[in-house]
């Protein structure tokens, strides 16, 4: 079953909510698009870790003597969950960026195959989050790093496809309704409250249905702190 395009999701959501869809009503289509993305955020968090939410087996090449690799070309990263390399065939444990600074005060002092640990950091430029992965030790040559990440469900263009198969569109529409009613009929609390009740029922139903079909996915969420890491790997550069 194919996934539904964003343009059709907006139309269907309006119709499902009892609204007489009018293709010339760009305001309501815009509202529908904003609310659908809000709904997809709720769904993404509800089924966090399911393969629907993951993008796995990606690769990036290190730069010799550069402490990090950047993933600025990948714009749908919500969270990086695994970093691993195939030379020593191991998954690198995650540490915080502050721990990285503590362990590696001078990234130029030691180099080699990055196989000890990794630390994520993020820079937001013009609204786009750019992710960087700092590695221990600093790669001394070109090396292929593999990584898995949790992807955002955000849709922007009409031609974008829903991240969920169309059999789950009913969940999107159920979550959409109370949010839509809050905007167009905010005083009708009975309508809104009933829609919220149905939305919560559908959330429980579809979460159970989707997660029960998921295969076990290792490290589906951040496991920061689960791994031991060595302190004082390098000495601080003496101050003259």
N, C-alpha and C positions, 0 to 999 in steps of 0.2 A: 504494500500500500504506500503510495507516494506521499511525500510531505507537502503541505499546503503552502502556496506562496503568500507572502505578506499582504499583497493587494487583496487577495481573496479572504484572508483571515479578517481584515478590517471590515469588509463588506458583510461577511457572515456574522461577525460579532454584533454589528449594528442590527442586523435582521433578527438574530437570536434574542436581542434585547427588546424586541417589539418596535424598533425604529424603522420607519419607511425609508429605506436607503435611497439616496438621491446622489448620483454620480457628480452632480455639480456642487454639492454641499461639501466643499473642501474643508470647512471648519470641523465638521463632525468626523470626517475621515482622518483629519489630523489628531483629533481627540482620541479616536479609536486606536490609532497607531501608538500614541503615547501610552495608553492604558494597556494595550497588548504587551508592550515591552515591560511594563510594570508587572503584569501577570507572569510573563516568562521569567522575570527575576524571582518571583515567589516560587514558581515551579522548579527553577534551577536549584534554589536553596533546599527545597523539599526533597528532591531526589539526588542531592549532592553525592557524588561518588559513583552514580550509575554510569555505565558506558555511554549513555546519551550525552552526558556532561563532559566527557573526556576527549582529548586529542592526544594520541599516544605515538611513541616511536619517532618523534621529530629529531632532527639532527642540526647541529651548528658547529662550525669549525672554529677552533681557537686561533688566536694570533700569537705568534711567538713573542714571549716576554711581555705579554699584556695580561694583567691580572684577572680580566673578566671577558666574557663573551656578551654581546648585546643581541637582543631579540627584537629590535625596533621595527623590523619588517613584519612581525607577527602582531596583529592588532586586536586579536580576540582572546588574549590571555586574561583569565580571571585570577588564577593562582597556579604557580608551578609546584608540582607535587613530587616529581621524581627527577633526579639527575643521575645518570650512570654512564659508564664508558666500557668499551669492549676489549681494550688492551689487557687490562687486569681482570676484566669480567666481573665488575662489582658495581653496586649502587653506592653512590656517595652519600654519606649522612648529611642532613641539613643542619646548619647552625644559623644563628642570627647574624646580621651584618655587624652588630656591635661585637659579637664574639669573634668574628673574622678580624676586625680591627685589633682586638686584644691579642689574637694569635699571630697575626701577620702585620706588625707595625711597618715593615718595609718590604713590600711585595717583590722588590728587585733583588733581594739578598739570596733567595733560594728559588730554583726552578726545577722543572722535571715534568713527569706525567701527572696531570691533575687526577688524583685518585683518592684523596683523603677526605675532603669535605667541600661543601658549597654553601654560599649564602646569597639569597636573593635581595635585590633592591629595585626600586621603581622610581622613575622620573616621569612626571606628567607634563607634556608639552602640547600646547594648543588643544587641550582636552583629551589627548591620546596618551594612555599609560605606556611607557617604554620600560621594558624589563631588562635587567642586567643580572648575570650570574657570575659571582666572584668565586674563584676556584683556589683550592689548596692542594699542592703547591702551584705557584704561577706557572702556566704552561711554557716550556722552553722551546716548543716547536708546534707545528700545526698538528692538531689532534681533533678527532671527531668526538663531540660530546652529544649524547642522546638525552632527551628530556620528554617528560609527559606533563601535560597541563590541563587544568580545568578551564573550559572555554565559556565565554559569555554567551548568553542566548539572545543578545540584543540584535534586532532587525532594523535596517535603515532603508534600503531600497525596496520598492514594490516587488522586484524580482527575487528578493531574498526568500529562502524557504524556511519554514518553521523547523526548529531543531528536533521536534517530536513528529513521529509518524501521524498521519491524519486521523488515525483511530483515536488519538488522544485530544483532538480538537475540542471535543465537548468539555473537557476540563478547562481549556483556555476560555471558552465562552461562559462557563459557570463562574469562573473567577472574575471575568470581565464585567458581568452584569451589575453587581453592587457598586463597583467603582464608577461605572457609567451613570447609574441612577443617582449617585451622590452629586454628580455634576448637573444633570439635566432636570432632576426632580428632587432636590435636596430636602424638601419639607415632607416628603412622603416616606416617613420613617417605617411604616409597615412594609412597604414595597422593598425598601433598602434592607431592613432587618431580615426579611424572608429570603432575600437574595444572598445575603451573607451566610445564612444558615445552610442554604443549598450549596454554596461555594465550599464551606467547610466540610460538608458531607462528601462532596465530590473529591476534595483534596485527600481526604482519608481513603476513599475508595481507590483512586488512581495511584496514590503513593503505594498502597499495598499491592495493587496489580502490577505496577512497573517494577518495584523493588524485588518482588518475588521472582521475577524473570531474570534478574541480573545475575550474571556469573560473578564469582568472587573476584574482586579487583583489588590487588595489593596496593596498599598505601593510597587509598582513594582521597584522603585528606591530608593536610599538613601534619607531619609527625615530629615536629620540632621538639627536641628535648628527649626523644626516645633513644638516641644514640650517644654513647660516650665519645668524647673528643679530647684530644691531648692538649693540655695547656703548655704554654711556654715553648712552643715549637721553635721559635726563633728569639734571639735576644734583641732587645730594643737597640736601635742605632745610637751609639754614644753621642752625647751632646758635647761639641767642642768647648 
